[in-house]
Amino acid sequence: MVARALELETDAFRRLMDHGHIRTLSERGVGADEGRYRLSFYYRDKRLRIVTDGQGRVITREDRSRR
């Protein structure tokens, strides 16, 4: 899902991750968002942000291009 959102083939995505070319940010919810996680992936001008519940189920997904 992440590779597709960043418009990459899965193998290319893995290589780029291994070499640190895809930046990531993970955040854990507090207060009203307790039990949720926000995961952000950045590559060139693209961003994918996913919010999951405590079991890893996707609650929201936001794809964005910074063009």
Order of alpha helices (4+ residues) and beta strands (2+ residues): alpha-alpha-beta-beta-beta-beta
